[in-house]
Amino acid sequence: MEPILVVFIIFGSTALIIYKYLETRHKERMAMIEKGVSPADFKGKSLSDFLKTNPLTSLKWGMVLMFVGIGLMVATFLDRSYYMSDSVYPASMLIFGGLAFVIFYSIASRKLKQE
């Protein structure tokens, strides 16, 4: 394909998606006005609501990253010591990542019961 054609396809599809989004939003608002409902009643979450951090979310991803790193270290040890195949790397990382989620679930459920 010609490089200029690829550029036109990329920018054209992006512009089309934005146009369809704005058109749909306009139609929804017009339908709400016709029904007599204020669009402010259906206002979604603001940007500040999305930026608020949940301490449990930080704990979850911190534990997952830490346990995946431990899984990578264990896999490196197993590979160098026992000459295991390369499939031990993703397997141990997934096992330790899953273990982190299970531990997080127990911590989070205990914390939610306290509240």
C-alpha positions, 0 to 999 in steps of 0.5 A: 500500500502507498504510505499516503493512503495509510495516513489518510486511512488512519486520520480518516478513521479517527475523524469518523469515530470522533464525528460519530461519537459527537453525533450520537451524544447530540442525538441523546441530548436532543431526545432527553430535551424532547422528553422534558428531562434535564441533561444535567440529571444524567451527567456522568462522573467528572474528571476528579472522580476518575482521578481519586485513588483507592488505597486498595487499588494501589495495594492490589497492583503493588502486590501483583507487581511485587509477586510477579517480580518474585516469580521472575526471580524464582524462574531465573533460579530454576532455569539456572539451577535445574536447567528448566525450559523457558516455559518456566518464566511465564508459568511462575510469573502467572502463578505468583501473580495469581497468588497475589490476587488471592492474598489481596482478596483476603486482605480486602475482604477483611478490611471491608468487613471492618468498615 
